[in-house]
């Protein structure tokens, strides 16, 4: 939020930032009408006592805004000067004899700032690239606008001045990154940051999104590569559907740019252009898809709330619609925070205003006696004032802008967590929730590191750092414990109740009344139609009132939100998730029957998968493998003697996969010659041939007496196989049970643990999920661009993970067929194993990668092969791994912990 994203442009930088700088200005009413357009910025000298013996010059930046002139000295010790235009008496250029001096440019401003009953005259020497007259003319125009009595008239004239300037300029095409870029669209827009909008020109090409601000600040051109865009949202701005926010990250709170357009058509056209470009790169998520990810454990509570805020038009660039997070902890007095006790937590089924029954009873009495339109609460749970209340120590410039250069009274500041929580419970008009910063990693908003003079409380104590509860050893520890509370089991079990209130079906209507969740009608989306108000002054006044009061998020759900699935959920506080990529391997070591196969031991193995090491111990088992093309032999390797025991050639074409049947007496191998071969280990000879396909057999699986074969002939076939008597010449008997038809070649298949579903991946990137019992396709999903290398169900069969030629991991919810997660790697991952939460993959470069699927990043990289890892096997205990690669090496791995 604002903690992470310091203001980059506008009036806010001209207020206070460092070393508690003073602001010299004129008092006024603190309100949202102080938001300004940022027209120009010039390097200048502020000249004091010109022509006198004690004449002084201070170098700095002179900012020309729509309602004020601001001078920010380079010297931090000097005060920042803010001069409201409407208080100016005269704004004039230098006299003729001064104007002829090429080294001097003056703007002389006399304004009604009375110091010791005198009038202050400010003299600035500007470094102006163009004509000084243009600068003075702009100031005169803005001065005339600021002197109009009615706010609507002021806004109309300022808008006219702005549009005139925009009409006289256009985007500088020399700013394109490449001369080969093709222009798709250009229009006028504004870059939005808290309390200031920066007008300029937007340009979209076939490769980039550009914004060129009129004032050239914070830089001449803001450029975003379309290929890096991950999310894009349409926004309401000032209650109008004119905003667009672009993110180049998947889970960050702050966007890369927030644009406001002057009409819906431009906004929608730009959205269409960007969305069309990125539709093949990312999946557009809905509230329902994020809900499914969260419910299944693929999103943390924090990430889910972040995404819901984004979908509900909440943005850290808009103080009137800042992201809202819940109070979680209700205990601010204990020395130890016990997250196992329900009483430690706030009741998430109720809004803040309903947590105290006595206060609620008083509010309900007033509500029942109130004429229409009725509302229970006279203030909102999220407003610009509340956001700045929490962030005053890191973003004092915003509060000073709203308060016209003054901080709030010291006793009303954010002094203590315990006091703030108590006031939210007992205060007659305090119903505020929290902001995301309380659950992030930057604790600077709790510390007065800028040494701001925030005043003295009634008891004589200065306002410094926020007072923390006894259970927190410091600001960082407080945030860490707050994060743990947010991700705790109690909150995971009850968070859906709070979502119902803020984003869901209890937000409006009779359900809102029953839940004691009714706010002023103007706070809801659609509560007022600004276009129907013809009087510009009434429109501006109403908009200002709404923006200052706060706005209810857009309603995302109209039915009760499902609760999170807890029993199968692993701890979200794990520092790492790991996974190995394994392709179907022709491996059958003799498993140690005494090893514990409990869920706890398997979980322990996956939690320690990063400790996978080369296994140099001599174990007594044989390894069967079929090398890649052009070697078409089946080989048996003894790890004990480290020698090849068997080498059998079935065909003059490559073998694609192999497996050993239960009992370790028969090996089945598939070939590119369309056949499947059966080989007797005991007798050392080929037993049988199944000629089952019209093209290469790409993958085989064996489950419960059934053989599943995938082929480039676009089919997957299911066979009932009765083994022949090995001591006689009787052949195997094959019965075709089902034929699963595809549109293109099938490259890989896998079954779930219960053998009721089969997943198939094709050469064109499609994943098909089949019901094995009925041979019916459940889902046909275009997941990858290019060949699907591997696919596997999670142990509980809820999810399906696939990897492909496009370097992506895709997670599918099996029940709905919805894509719920996508992680992009730097290179293709050829094979993998996973436990539903963690991935171990074999990469194109030969390394084994351990992935944090929730965070979408590699936690550990283990050096393995010198060529692509093409196959992987893991034992049932998940503590032994064997990999094979294009470097013709077989590597043995063992967990060592």
N, C-alpha and C positions, 0 to 999 in steps of 0.2 A: 504494500500500500504506500501511503505517503512516507512511511519510515524508509522504504526501500527506494522510493522514486522522488528525489528532491525536485522541487519545481524547476522547470527548464526554461520558462519564459513568462514575461508579464509583470503585472503590478506586484505580484507576490515577492519577486526578487527585489523589488524596490522598497520592501518594508524592513523586515529585520531578520537576520540570519545568525550573525556571528558576534560573540562577545557582548551580547545584550545591547546592541546598538540602539540609540535613541531614534525616535521618529518625530520630526518636526512637522506638524500639520495642523489642520483645522478640525475641530470636533464636528461630528454630524451624527445622524441616526445610524446605528449599526443594522445593516440590512443587506439583503442580497442584491439590491440595486447598485452596490458598489462593484459588482462584476464589470469588467471593462474590456474593450477592444484595445489591443496593443498595436498602435500604428507604426511608430518609428522609434529607432534608437540611434543616438549620436554620441560620439566621444566629445567631451566638453570640459572646460574649466569653469568652476564656480568662483567668481571673483568677488571678494569681500573688501569693502572700503576702497573702491577703485579711486586712484589718483591721490590717495592719502599716504602718509608716511608708513602706516601699518597695513598697507594693501597686501592681501594674501590670495593665493590661487590654490584651489583643490581640484585635482584631476579626477574624472569619473565618467559616468554614463548618464546622459539625459534621455529619459524615456518619455515619449509623447503618447499618451493614452487617451481614450475617448472622453474621459471626464477629469483628468488630472495630468499634471506634469510632475515627474519624479526625477530627482537627482540622487544617484547612488555613488558616493565617493569611493575611490579605490582604497583609500585609507580606512580601515575598519573602525578606527577610533572615532572618526567624524560621523555626525548624525546623518541619516538619510532624510532628504527633504521631499515632502509631498505637498504639492500646491493644487488644490481643487480649482479647476478652470473658472467655475462660476464666481469664485472670490477674487479673481484678478480684476484690476482696474484698467490696466493697459498692457498690451503686448505689442511691442514695436521693434522694428529693425533699427540699425544704427543710423545716425545722421549721415548726410551725403558725404561730408569730408571723411567720416570714418568708413563708409562703404567703399570709398575709392582705395582704401588701404587693403591690398590683397592678403595681408597677413592677419587681418582682424575681422572676425565675424561675431557680432553681438546680438543676443536677444535679451531685451530688458523687460522684466516682468515685475509689476508692482501689484501686490495682492494684500488683502485685508488680513494679515497675520499681525496682530498687535502685540508688541513686546514692550513692556514698560510704557504703555499708552502711546506707542509710536508705530509708524507704518514701516514695514520691512521691504526693502527693494532688493530683488535678486538679479544679479547680472551674470550671464553665462556666455562664454566664448566657445563657439561651436566649430568643430572640424566638419564642414559640410561638403560632400562631394559635388552636389549640384548647386542650383541657385538657392541662395539664402531666402529669397522671396517665396519659394515654394514651401519652405518650412514655416515661415511666418503666416502664409496664407492658410495652411492646414490648421495652425493654432487658432487663427481668427475664426475659421469655420467651426471648429470644435467649441470655441468659447461661446459663439452665438447659440449653438445647440444647448450648451450647459445652462445658459441663462433663461431658457424657456421655462415657464412655470409648471407645465404638466409633464409628467414622466413619459406619457405616451408620445407627446410631441418631441421630447428630447430623443427618445429611441428612434422615432421615424427620421429625424434629421441626421442623426449619427449613421443610421443605416444608409441613407441616401449618399452621404459623404463617402462611406466605405464602398458602396457599389460603384460610385463614380471612379474611385481610385482603381478598383479591380477591373473595371471596363477598359481603362487606359493601359493596362498591362496584360501580359500573357506569360505562359510558362516558357522559360528559356530552354529551348531544345538542345542547346550546347551542354546542358547538364546531364544529358543521357549518358549512361554508363558505356554504351556501345553505339557506333554509328549505324549498325545494322538493325537496331531496335525498330519495331513497327508501332506507331502510335495507334491506340485503340479509342482513347477518350481523353478529353480535357474539359475541366469545368472549374467553377469557383467553389471554394469551401473554406472551412475554418478548422484549425487544429485546436482541440479542446484540452485544456488542463484545468485543475481546480481554480475557480474564480477568474479565469481569463481565457479568452478565445483569441487565436492568432489567425487573422484572415490571410488568404493566399490562393494559390492555384494548385489543383490536383491533376495529375497526369498518370495514365495507365498505358503501359506498352505490353508487348508480348512477353516481357521478362521482369518488369519492375513496376512498383507503385511509387510515385514521387509526390512530394508536397513541397511547394516553394512559397515560403511565407513572404508577405509584402515587406516586412521589416528585416528580413534576412537573419532572423534570430529564432531558435538557438544556433542554427547554421543555415547557410544559403539554400540548401536542399536537403530534405529528409527523404532517404531512399530505402525501400524495403524490397528485397528480392522475393518475387512471388513463390519461388520454389521453397522458400523457408517458411511460408505462411502455414500455420497449423489450425488456426481457428479464426472464424470471422462471424461477427454478430451484428445484426441490425439493432439500433438503439432508439429509445425515446430520449429526446433532449429538449428540455423545457416543455414537456408534455406533448411534443410533436415528433412524428416518426421521421426524423431527419438525421439521426446519428448512425455511425458505422465504426466499429472497433475491431482492430486487427491484432492478432496474437501470433507470434512466431515460436511460441512454446506451448506445451501441452497442459501444464499444470500451474503456471505462474499466475499470480494475482494481477500483476500489472501488464497492460497491453503495450504494443510497440507504437501504436498510433490510434488516436480517437479523432474522427473527423465528423464535422457537422456540415450538412449541405443546406443550400437555400431552397431546395424543392425535393419532393419525394422521388421524382423521376431520375434525377442525377444520382441520388443515393442508391436506388434500386438497380440502375444500370451498372454502377461501379460494383455493387455486390454481385451481380450476375457475372460480370467479367472475371472477377477474382474467384468466385465459387466455381465457375466453369473451368478455370485453369487448374484449380487444386482438387477437383472432384476425383481425379485418378490418383491423387497422392494421399488424401486423407478421407476419413469417413465423417460425415456430418452427424453429430450426436444430438439426440433429443433428450428431453428430461427422462423419458421412459428408458432410453438406452443407458443413460448414466445411472438411473435407479437400479437397473438390472446388474450393472457392474458392481455397484455398491452392495447390493443385496447378496451377491455371490462372493464378495470379498476381494474384488479386483480394484476397488477404490477404498482408500481410508475415509474415515468420517470427515476429516478436514478437506480432502480432495473433493468429496461429494458436495459438501456445502459450498465450496469454491465454484464448482460447475453450476450448481443451482443458482447461485447469485448471478453468475454470468448470463445464464439463460433468462433470468428475471430482470434484466436490464440494469443490474447493479455494476458500477464501475468505480475504481479508485480515482478516475478523472472527473467524477461528478459527485460533489459533496452532498447534493440533495438525494442521491441514489447510491450512497456508498455501500459496499458489501456489509451485510449484517450477519453476525455470528451470535450464538446463544451464550448467556451465562450458564456455566456448567457446575462450578463448585459453589457450595453454599456454606462451607466451613472456612472462616477466615480468622479463627481464634485458637485452634488447636496447634500444638507444637509439632504434631506428626499428621500428615495427610493420609487418611486410610481410605483407599479407593475400593475396598471390599465392603464398606458400609453404605447402604442406600442413603442414609441421612447425610452423608457427605455431599450429596448431589442435590441440585435444584430440581424441582418437579417440572419435567419437560413437557408435560401434558397441558400446562397452563401458560398463558401469556404473563409477562412480568406483573401487569396490573392486577392479576387475579391470585397472586401468590399469598398475599396478606388478606385474610378473610374480613377483618374489620374494615380495612380500607375499601375492599371491594363492595361491602355492604353499603357504605356511604356513597360510592360511585353509582351503584345500581339504583339507589333511592333517587339520586339526581337524574339518572337516565330515564327512570319511569315518569318523572314529572316534567321532563323536557319536551318541548314541542318538536315536530318534525322539521328538519331531519335530525334524528337522535344520534348521539354518540356517547360512548362510555368514558373515553379518555380525552382530556383536553390537550394532551401533547402526544407525540409519536415515539416509537421505540428506536427510530433512526432518523437523524436530522443533521444538517451541517454543523449546528452548534454542539451536538453530542460528539460528532467525529472529532471536531477540533478540541473539545474538552479532553479527550483522551490523548491527542497528539500535540498538544501545545508545546511540549518540551523539544520536539524535533521539527515542528513546522509552525513556529510562532508567527511567521509572516501571514499565514492564513487567518489566524484569529485576529491579528492586528488589522488586517484588511477589513474583516467583517465588523470589528469594533472601532474602526477609524483611529488606529494608533494606540489603543489602550487594551491591556489585558483585563479579564474579568476580575471581580473582587476576590481577594486571596482566599477567603473562606468558601468560595464557590468553585475553586479550582480542583483539579484532580489530585487530591492530596494523599488519599489512602484507599487501598482496596476494600478494607473492612467498612470504612465510612461510606464509600460509594455504593457498595452492596446494600448496606443498611438503608441508605436513602432511597434506593430503588425498591426496597420492600415497604418502607414507611412513608416516603414523601408523597405529598398530595398531588404533585404533577410530574413526578419522575418515574418514567416507565422504560428507560433506555436499556437496550441490549448491548452486546459488545461488538467489537470490530475484529477483523482477521488477525491483526497484529498480536492479539493476546495468545494466539496459537501458532505463531511463527518463531523464528530463531533470533530476530533482532530485538534486543531489549532496550535499545536506546530511548524509546518513548517513555520509559519508566525512570530515566535518569536525566538530571538537569546538567548535562555535560557542556551545554553552551553557556552556563553560568548566567542564565536569564534572571533579571530582577522581576520575579513573579508576585512580589508583594509580601506583606506581613500579616499573619492571621491575628485574630482577636486576642489570643493568648500571648502574642509577641513573637511567636515562632515564624521564621522566614519559610517561604514555600521553596523547597528544594526537590529532592528525589521523592518519588511516590513511596509511601510507607507500605511495606509488604507484609503479608501474614506471617506469623511465627514459623510456620512449616517451610518457608522458603528461605534458604541461606543467602540468596541474592537475586538480582533480576533474572539472570540466566537460569538459575534453578527454578524460579517461579514459572518461567515460560516452559521449561522442561516438564514440570509437574502438571502444568495446565494442558500440555499436549498429551501426556499420559492419561489425564482425566478424560479428555475428549475422545481418545481411542479406547477407553476402558470398556469392559463388558457391559456395565450398567448403561452407559451412554449408547453403546451399539444396540442395546435392547430397547431403548426408549427414544432415540433420536427421531424416528419416524413420527412421533407424536408432536414434536416441535415443528417439523416440516409441514405437518397438516395445518398448523396454525399460521405459519409465516408464508408458505408457498402453496398450501394445499386447500382442501375442500372446506376447512374451517376459517378461511380467510374472509369469505363473503356470505351473505344471506342468512338463513335461519340457523345454520350450523355455527356461524360466527357469533350470533346472539347467544346461543346455548353455551358456547365456549367462552363467553365474556371477552370477546375479541373484536369489538366494534370501535372504529376510529372515525374521525371526521370524514364525511363523504368526499371532500376535495382531495383526500390523500390517496384515493383509489384510482387505478387506471380507468379512464372513461368517466370519471366523476364530474368533469366539466368539458365542454366542447369550446375550446378557445376560438375556433373559426366562426362560431355563431355570435361572438361578442364583437360588435361593430365599433364600439367606442375604444380607440387605442389606449386611452388613459386607464379605463376600467380593465382592459385586457392586461396591461403591464402590472397594474396594482394586484390583480388576482393571481397572476403568474408569480409575482414576487412573494405573495403570501404563501402559495403552495410550496414553492422551492425552499422557503425558510422553515416551514412547518415540518417538512419531511414527506416522503412518499412511500406507500405500501408497495412491496415488490409485485411484479406481474404474477398473476396466478398461474402456476404450472400444472397442478393436479386438481381434478374435480371429484375424485373418489378417494377413499382412505388409502394412505400410503402403506404398502406392505412393510412388515418389520424385517430386520436383517436376519439372515440365516446364520445362527451362532454355532451350533454343535460342530460343524466341520471347519469352522474358521480357525486358522492358525493365528498366533499372536501377531498383531500388526506392528508391534514395537520391535520386532526383529530388526537387527541392523543390516541384515543381508538376506537375500534370497538367491538360491543357486540352482543351476540346472545343467544337465549334460545332454549333448545332442548325440543320439545314437540311431543308426539305421539298423534295419533288421539284420541280425548277424547270425551266421551259421555256427553258433557256439553252444556247446553243451558240456560244461565242466560238471564234475560230480559234486553236487551241493552237500555241504555239511548239514546233515539232518538234525543235528542237535542245536543249531543256531536258532535264536529267538526270532520268530516271524511276527511278533506283536506289532501293533500300530505304533507303540512307543519307540521300539527299536528302529523302525523304518523312519519315523519322524526324526529321531536322533541322527540317523545317517544323513538325511537330506539337510538337516541344520548344520552339518559339518562337512558338506560336500566340497567346500573349498580346501579341505585338508587332503584331497585326493593326491596320492603320490605314486610314482612308479613302483610296481610290485616286483622285487627282485628275489622273493622267496621261491624255493623249488616246491611246486605243488604237483601232486599226481593227478593230472587230468589231461584229456586230449582236446584239442581245439580243431574244429572243422571249419574250413573257409573256402570260398570260391573266389579267386582273384578276378579283377576286372578285365575287360577286353584289352589286349588280344589273347590273354591266357585263359583257356577254356577248361581248366582242370579243377577237379575237386581234390582238396588236400587235407590230410589229417596231421596235426602237429602235436608232438609230445612236449609239454612245457618242462617236464622233469629232465628229459634227456636233451631237450632243445634240438630235436631232429624231426624231419618230415617222416612220418610212419606210412602214410598212404598217399598216392597220387593217381587219380583216375580221370581219364578223359572220356566224356560222353559224346561230345559233338565238336564240330569244327568252328562253332560259334560260341560267343561268350556266355558264361553262366551269369544269371542276374541276381539270384538269391538262393539261400539254402537254409534248411532247418533240420533238426533231429527229432524223431518221434519219441514219445515217452517210452522208457525202457532202454534207450540208447542203442537200439539194434538196427534202426533203419534211418537213413538220411534221404531227404527229398531235396532236389535241386531243380530250379527252373532255368530255362535257357532262351537265348534270342532266336533259337531255331524253332520256336513255337511249342516246344515239348517240355514236359515235366518228367524228371528221372527219379527212380527209386533205387537206392543203393544199400545193400546189406553190409553192415560193418563187420558182423561176425564172419561172414563167408567171403568178404572182399570181392563181391561181384555185383553187377547191375541186376536188379530184380525185375524191374518193370519200367514201361514208358507210357505216359499219358499224353496222347496227342489231342489236346483240348482246345487249342486256339488257332486262329488264322494269322496271327502275327506274334511278335516276340512276347514272351511272358515276362513281365516286369517285376512282379512281387508275389510271394506265396505266404500264406499263414495257415497254421494248423490249430484247431480248437475242437476238443470233444469229438474226435473221430471224423471231423469234417475238414476238408481242404478248401481253402479260398485262394483263387488264382486271379491276378489282375493282368491285363494284356494291352498291348498297343492296338489291338483290334477293337478297342472301345467297349470291352466287356469286363465284368468281374463274374466269375463262375463259382458256384458253391457245389462241392462234390461230397457225396458220402462214400467213404473209402473203407473197404473191408480188407485188411492185410491178408496176403496169401500165407500159406504154411511154408515157412522158410526152409524146412527140411525136404520139401517136395518141389515139384516144378510148377505148382499152382501159382497163378498170377494174382495180383490184387484185383479186386472187383470195384469198379467205379460207377457210381450212379449220379447223374447230373440232377441236383435238387433245384437249382435256381440259376437264372442268368440275368445279371443286372446290367441293363443297357445304358451306355453313355454316348454322348455326341462326339467325343474325341478320345484320343489315346489315354489310357489310365496308367499313371506312373507309380502310384503307391497305394497301399490299403492298410487298414488296421482295424481291430475290433475292440469293443469296450470289455471291461472285466467280466461282465455277465454274459458275453457273447450274444447279446440281443441286438446290437447296433454295429454297423460297419461304416467306416469313413473311407472314401476314395478320393484321391487327388489326381487331377488330370494334367496333361502337358500344356493346357491353356490357362491354368490357374484356378479352375473350378473345384470346389470342395462339395462332394455329395455325401449326405448322411442317409443311410438306409436302415430300415427295419428288417432285420435278418429273418424274423419269423414269418413276415408276409411278403418279403421281397419288394417292398414298396419304398419309394424314395421319400424321405421326410423333409429334406431341405436340399436345395441346389443353389450354392452360393458362389458368386464370382469374387473370390478372396484375393487372388494374387495375379500379378501381371507377369506371366511366364510359368514355367513348370513348377508344380508342387513337389518338393523333394521329400517331405515327411509329414505325417499327421498322426496324432495320438490323442485318445480320450484321457481325461483326468481319472484318477482312481474311483471317484464317486459318479463318473459318467455325466456330470453336469456340464462339463466344458470340453471343447475340442481345440487343441492347439495344432497349428500347421506352420510350416516354413517353406519358403519358395525361392525361386530364382531372383525375385525382386528384393531380396535381402530383408524381408519382413517376417515377423512372427505375428500371427493372427489368432485371437481367442474368440471362439464362437460359443454362445449359450445354446446348448443342444436342444433344450425344450422349445425355445422360440426361434432358433435359427438366426438370432441377432448377433452381429459383430460387436463385441463389447470391449475389445482391446486390440491395439495395434502397436507393435514396437519395431522400429527400423534399426537394423544393424549396419555396420560399415561394409560388410561383405556378406555373401550368401552363407547361410548355415545349412549344411547338407543333411544333418541328422541330429536327433536330440532324444533325451529322456526327461520326463518331468513328473512331479508328484501332485500336480494341480496348482501349486503355488510357486515352485522353483524350477528353473530350467538349466540343464547341462547340455551344451550344444557343441557339435563339431563343425569347425568353420572351414571355409574355402582355403584359408592360409595354413591350416594344419593345427591351429591352437584349439584347446578346449576352453569354452567360455562359460562362466557362471553368471546367470542373469538375475537381477532383481526385477521380476515381472511387474510388480506394483509400481516401481520407480522407472521402469523402462530403460535400465542401464546395466552395463556390465560391472559386476562386483569384483570378479577375479578372472584373470587370463592365465591359463596354464599352457606352457610350451609342450607340444606333443609331436606332431608329424611335420615333415618338410613339404608335404603336399596336402591336398584337401582331405579332411576326415570324411570318409564315405560311408562308414558303418559303425555302429556302436551297440554293445550288449551290456546289460546290467543284471546282476543276480537278484533273486527275490528279496534278499536282505538289504539290497541297495548299497552294499559296501564294497563291491568289486565291479570293475568296469573293464571292458576290453574294446579297443578301437582299432579299426583298420583304415589305411589311407592310400592315396594315390602314389605315395612314396614306396609302396610294396612292403610296408612295415606293419606288423601286428604289435600293439603296445598293451601291456597289462598294467592296470591301475588298482590301487587298494586304498581305502580310507584308513588313515593313521591318526587316531585320536584316543 
